[in-house]
Amino acid sequence: MESEDAVSPEKLVENLKLSEEQRNPPEFDCNSASIPQIDKEGVSQLRDSAKEDDDLFHDCNDSFELGGAEENHNSEGDASANPEDPDENYLLEMEKNMPEEEKQRRRDESTKLKEEGNEQFKKGDYKEAEDSYAKALQVCPACCSTERSILYSNRAAARMKQDKKETAIKDCSKALELNPNYMKPLLRRAELYEKTEKLDEALEDYKNILEKDPSMHQAREACIQLQKQIEERNEKLKQEMLGKLKDLGNLVLRPFGLSTENFQVKQDSSTGSYSINFVQNPNNNR
């Protein structure tokens, strides 16, 4: 009599086949598989649903376009990230193996472009002059530091005429890096700092001018005027700060039925130190 747990030979073979398929599942053929396609309308719907569910979608939304728009976006970003003027040390390194004849050719070309810029500047064509000075800087050898300093200073003057204050300040700074004793860009930068309300920087530049040339009356007058303006500005800032501190103090003291008027601050004229006295009824002392 056969046991109820016995397995027939046919059933055993069938079980072995199933086990073999589980251990070695059939490979997926991506070429023959049917993959659903999403058209532009479908992409739009996906975007709308993603915007509702995921705030991070906004960070990548601009680059999620059909037809490779992401590559165009990245290339534009790389182009705009390039600095306008390369580092001078980098240029010097690049010119190490440049023949002297090539350096002289570049120097002559930059001189010609500078002269063109000077003529344009005299005519009032400041944008054209700025472009000419920029082109001259592109070809002028880095070893010609004096010539490059003049080009930066000239371009700063052209930019000043166009009210491009911030970029003009950068040009003056570049000119001074190449030639610290160059007075024109130092004076221009001082004037630009003054116009952009950078009073401390302007005063520092004017003091530097006076150290180099004590006969510069413009710088001496500017130092006196700027010192007064800085003192007035600092006093105004101090009063604003004290006003904010007073408002904060009143906010803290109000629950206790007090205000900052209950505390009098007095300065000792001999030592300059301060003392704080509590006054119960400040209105009675007025």
Helices and strands as residue ranges (DSSP letters): H 9-23, H 40-53, H 57-60, G 61-63, H 69-81, H 88-94, H 100-122, H 126-139, H 145-161, H 165-178, H 183-195, H 199-212, H 217-253, G 254-256, G 260-262, E 263-267, E 274-278, G 282-285
